[in-house]
Amino acid sequence: MTSNARELARAIARWQSATVSGVDSRAGMMVAARESAAASAVAFDIGDVRDWSAPGGVDVLVSNATVQWLPDHLELRPRLVEQVRPGGWFAFKVPGNFDEPSHTIRAELAAEPPYAAHAAGAAGAVVVRRRDLPPRPPAPRLQGGRVGDDLLHVLHGEDPVFAWVSCTGARPTLQALPDDLRPTRGGVQAAAARGLPG
């Protein structure tokens, strides 16, 4: 949510009469969001997208890298679409790179000692391959749209890919590690670096 705060703030500036709300289940994310560039124009609340509803509906519903964490997200999409008023827009983005080294190396390392004992129960994204998606989300009200656009990110800084996945797909695994394994990430970072671009 907060990684796109500046872009969100600029978009809101174009439609100043809009009422905008943001929902996230993590308290830490809420703190960061409320301190972001968009905070003055957005009402941020803690909640679970599976329970979320919009009385009266919304004109635009956007989900960014959220639903892949939910085991029933294919079944959830039609209910989310029902929250959008006729003629409105529903857009969601999920990762589609689970076969890339940034994900496969994490899974391999998480299964090895000394990490396996701690990472075994860590949450992970629910992988749905593009080939397994229906041609269109199964919602009668949903018309048009596209499935499968690829978005590329240009990353900068030291170990940029590792830094990125540490805050996204690898975050639950890293959080499951004890303090003596997590701070320096030692072998995890060194092993990952062999398969990740710099």
Buried (B, 14 or more C-beta within 10 A) or exposed (E): BBBBBEEBBEBBEEEEEEEBEBBBBEEEBBEBBBEBBBBEBBEBEEBEBBEBEBEEEBEBBBBEBBBBBBEEBBEBBBEBBBBBBEEBEBEBBBBBEBEBBBBEBBBEBBEEEEBEEBBEEBEBBBEBEEEEEEEEBEBEEBEEEEEEEEEEEEEEEEBBBBBBBBEBBBEBBBEBBEEEBBEEBEEBBEBBBEEBEE
